[in-house]
Amino acid sequence: MGKEHDKQAIDIKHGIKDLLLITIGIFSAAFGLKGFLLTNHFIDGGATGISLLVSAITQVPLYILIIVVNIPFIIMGYKTLGRVFALKTSLAIAGLAIVVGLVEFPNITDDNLLVAIFGGFFLGAGIGMAVRGGAVIDGTEVLAIFLSRKFGTTMGDIVMGINIIIFSTAAYFLSLEIAMYSMITYLSASKTLDFIVEGIEEYIGVTIISNKSEDMRLMIIETIGRGVTVYRGKRGFGKRGETADVDIIFTVITRLEINKLNTEIEKIEPEAFVVMHSIKDTKGGMIKKRPLHA
């Protein structure tokens, strides 16, 4: 009974957090659209860009197009990522359409460069917040996942192809200048989206193979202030493929700590074999804590 209650409490906590993130995302995206992009006829990439482009050409209200354009992506999301994702996304897109249709936002500026940069910033932040809440308010990535699984192409190639079509169409129907400013909007939105989804800090996974693995382990815990995982492995070397047992140290640090870790490793064993690779995000452990020593 206690465990079930704990599970329900966790579900409720995460549900409230997701709702808050999606709500913030909706208002941020709506502010980017109505406070910057709409009045200047700038567009973005992806499904939002398609909605903005069609609205500029046909004068159909944007809030209607946001729903219509994203319906196929919601269906793909249901087939590809499941019912919960599709439900959250449906509610998020409906919420964005309602806010765009009913809430008034002031026109912040008519300076084209500021419109492109900050319109993209608020739109990208909104999409990123919704993604962190487990939904999307722009269905392009759902389409990319769906097509990449079906045809074996990369998601990056699909997104790039979609956006080439969108901006080429904008150049033809609107103007080349608007298309170029819209590309700045897209770059601003995509970079902000990456920043929101992947986090402020970039994490680095570090694997250390050393003859002094115990000293390395203690150094990471006591000097760097991070947790470690120790793997039992074999070290292969020599022409005959001789092996020897070795403890393999793995830890996760931030990029700001790389220099300090390298210095400490060199103090213990300069010849140690060290492999580093980027990690998008982490959960739990000691990575979120500050180092024990400056």
C-alpha positions in Angstrom: 0.0 0.0 0.0 2.8 2.3 0.9 4.7 1.7 -2.3 1.5 2.3 -4.4 0.9 5.6 -2.5 4.5 6.6 -3.2 4.1 5.8 -6.9 0.9 7.9 -7.1 2.6 10.8 -5.3 5.5 10.7 -7.8 3.0 10.6 -10.8 1.1 13.6 -9.4 4.3 15.5 -8.8 5.6 14.9 -12.3 2.2 15.6 -13.8 2.1 19.0 -12.1 5.6 19.8 -13.2 4.8 18.8 -16.8 1.7 20.9 -16.8 3.6 23.9 -15.5 6.4 23.5 -18.1 3.9 23.1 -21.0 1.9 26.1 -19.8 5.0 28.3 -19.7 6.0 27.0 -23.1 2.6 27.8 -24.6 2.7 31.4 -23.4 6.3 31.9 -24.4 5.7 30.6 -27.9 2.5 32.7 -28.2 4.4 35.8 -27.2 7.1 35.1 -29.8 4.5 34.6 -32.4 2.2 37.6 -31.7 4.6 40.0 -30.1 7.2 39.6 -32.9 6.7 37.4 -35.9 3.1 37.8 -37.0 3.0 41.5 -37.5 6.2 41.4 -39.5 5.2 38.3 -41.6 8.4 36.5 -40.5 8.2 32.7 -40.3 10.1 29.9 -38.6 11.0 26.4 -39.7 8.9 23.3 -39.1 5.2 23.0 -38.5 5.1 26.5 -36.9 6.8 27.8 -40.0 4.2 26.1 -42.3 1.4 27.6 -40.2 2.9 31.1 -40.3 3.6 30.8 -44.1 0.1 29.7 -45.0 -1.4 32.4 -42.7 0.7 35.1 -44.5 -0.3 33.9 -47.9 -4.0 33.0 -47.3 -4.9 35.3 -44.4 -6.4 32.3 -42.6 -6.1 32.9 -38.8 -2.9 31.4 -37.3 -4.7 29.7 -34.4 -6.7 27.6 -36.8 -3.7 26.6 -38.8 -1.7 25.6 -35.7 -4.3 22.9 -35.1 -4.8 21.9 -38.7 -1.2 21.6 -39.6 -0.3 19.6 -36.5 -3.1 17.0 -36.7 -1.0 14.7 -38.9 1.9 15.0 -36.6 -0.2 14.1 -33.6 -1.4 11.0 -35.3 2.2 10.1 -36.1 3.2 10.8 -32.5 0.5 8.4 -31.4 1.8 5.6 -33.6 5.5 6.3 -32.9 5.7 7.5 -29.3 2.5 6.3 -27.7 -0.9 7.5 -26.3 0.3 9.6 -23.4 2.6 11.6 -25.6 -0.1 12.1 -28.2 -2.6 13.3 -25.6 -0.2 15.7 -24.0 0.8 17.1 -27.4 -2.9 17.5 -28.4 -3.6 19.5 -25.3 -0.5 21.6 -25.7 -1.2 22.4 -29.4 -4.9 23.2 -28.5 -3.7 25.4 -25.6 -1.3 27.3 -27.9 -4.1 27.8 -30.5 -6.4 29.2 -27.7 -3.8 31.6 -26.4 -2.8 32.8 -29.8 -6.5 33.3 -30.7 -7.7 35.0 -27.4 -4.8 36.6 -25.6 -3.5 40.0 -26.8 0.2 40.6 -26.8 1.8 44.0 -27.6 3.9 44.4 -30.7 7.3 44.8 -29.2 9.4 46.2 -32.0 9.4 46.7 -35.8 13.2 46.4 -36.1 13.6 43.4 -38.4 16.7 42.0 -36.8 15.3 42.3 -33.3 12.1 40.7 -34.5 14.0 37.8 -36.1 16.3 37.2 -33.1 13.8 37.6 -30.2 10.8 36.2 -32.0 12.9 33.0 -32.5 14.2 33.1 -28.9 10.7 33.2 -27.3 9.3 30.7 -29.8 12.3 28.3 -29.3 12.0 28.7 -25.5 8.4 27.8 -25.6 8.9 24.7 -27.8 11.7 23.7 -25.5 9.7 24.1 -22.3 6.9 22.0 -23.8 9.4 19.2 -24.8 10.7 19.2 -21.2 7.1 18.7 -20.1 6.7 15.7 -22.4 4.9 17.3 -25.3 5.5 19.2 -28.5 3.9 22.3 -29.9 5.7 21.9 -33.2 5.3 18.5 -34.8 8.3 18.5 -37.1 10.5 16.3 -34.9 7.7 13.8 -34.6 7.6 13.7 -38.4 11.4 13.3 -38.5 11.3 10.4 -36.1 8.4 8.7 -38.0 10.2 9.0 -41.4 13.6 8.1 -40.1 12.2 4.8 -38.7 10.3 4.1 -41.9 12.9 5.0 -44.5 16.2 4.7 -42.5 17.2 8.3 -43.1 18.6 10.6 -40.4 16.4 13.0 -38.5 18.8 15.9 -39.3 18.4 15.3 -43.0 14.6 15.2 -42.8 14.4 18.4 -40.8 16.8 20.2 -43.1 14.8 19.1 -46.2 11.6 20.3 -44.7 13.0 23.7 -43.8 14.6 24.1 -47.3 11.2 23.7 -48.8 9.6 26.1 -46.3 12.1 28.9 -46.8 12.2 28.5 -50.5 8.4 28.8 -50.6 8.7 31.9 -48.4 11.2 33.5 -50.7 8.9 32.9 -53.7 5.6 34.0 -52.1 6.7 36.7 -49.6 10.2 38.0 -50.5 13.8 36.9 -50.4 14.5 39.4 -47.6 11.7 38.0 -45.4 13.0 34.5 -46.1 16.5 35.5 -45.0 15.3 37.1 -41.8 13.1 34.0 -41.2 16.2 31.9 -41.4 17.7 34.0 -38.6 14.5 33.4 -36.7 14.9 29.6 -37.2 18.5 29.6 -36.1 17.6 31.6 -33.0 14.7 29.3 -32.2 16.7 26.1 -32.7 19.6 27.2 -30.6 17.3 28.3 -27.8 15.4 25.0 -28.1 18.7 23.1 -27.7 19.7 25.2 -24.7 16.4 24.6 -23.0 16.1 20.9 -23.7 19.8 19.9 -23.1 20.4 22.2 -20.1 22.8 24.9 -19.3 25.7 22.7 -18.5 27.3 20.3 -20.9 28.2 17.0 -19.2 31.3 15.0 -20.1 31.6 11.3 -19.4 35.1 10.3 -18.5 36.5 6.8 -18.6 39.9 6.2 -17.0 42.1 3.1 -17.3 45.0 3.3 -15.0 47.5 1.2 -13.0 46.5 3.4 -10.0 42.8 3.1 -10.3 42.2 3.4 -6.5 44.1 6.6 -6.3 42.1 7.9 -9.3 38.8 6.9 -7.6 39.7 8.7 -4.4 40.9 11.8 -6.3 37.6 12.1 -8.1 35.6 11.7 -4.9 37.7 13.8 -2.6 39.2 16.5 -4.9 36.8 16.8 -7.8 33.7 16.1 -5.6 32.0 13.6 -8.0 30.7 10.1 -7.8 32.4 7.3 -9.6 31.5 3.9 -11.0 34.1 1.1 -11.0 34.0 -1.6 -13.7 36.0 -4.7 -13.5 37.6 -5.3 -16.9 40.6 -6.7 -18.7 43.4 -4.7 -20.3 44.7 -6.0 -23.6 48.2 -5.2 -24.8 51.2 -6.6 -26.6 51.5 -8.5 -29.9 50.3 -11.7 -28.4 47.2 -10.2 -27.0 48.2 -10.6 -23.3 45.5 -9.4 -20.9 45.5 -8.2 -17.3 42.7 -7.5 -14.9 42.1 -3.8 -14.3 39.5 -1.5 -12.5 38.0 0.9 -15.0 36.9 4.2 -13.5 33.9 6.1 -14.9 32.6 9.5 -13.8 30.6 12.4 -15.2 31.8 16.0 -14.9 30.9 19.4 -16.4 33.0 20.9 -19.1 34.3 23.5 -16.7 35.9 20.8 -14.6 37.9 19.1 -17.5 41.0 21.1 -16.9 41.0 20.4 -13.2 40.5 16.7 -13.7 43.3 16.5 -16.3 45.6 18.2 -13.9 44.8 15.8 -11.1 45.1 12.8 -13.4 48.6 13.9 -14.5 49.7 14.2 -10.9 48.8 10.6 -10.2 49.7 8.9 -13.5 50.5 10.9 -16.7 50.3 7.8 -18.9 46.8 6.9 -17.8 44.4 6.2 -20.7 41.5 8.6 -20.6 38.4 8.8 -22.9 36.0 11.7 -22.8 32.6 12.1 -24.6 29.7 14.5 -24.4 26.5 13.6 -22.5 23.2 15.4 -23.1 21.9 15.2 -19.6 22.2 13.3 -16.3 19.9 12.3 -13.5 20.7 11.5 -9.9 24.1 10.8 -8.4 26.6 13.6 -7.4 26.7 15.4 -10.8 24.3 18.2 -9.7 26.4 18.9 -6.5 29.1 21.3 -6.3 32.7 20.1 -5.9 33.9 19.6 -2.3 37.0 21.8 -2.8 37.7 24.8 -4.9 
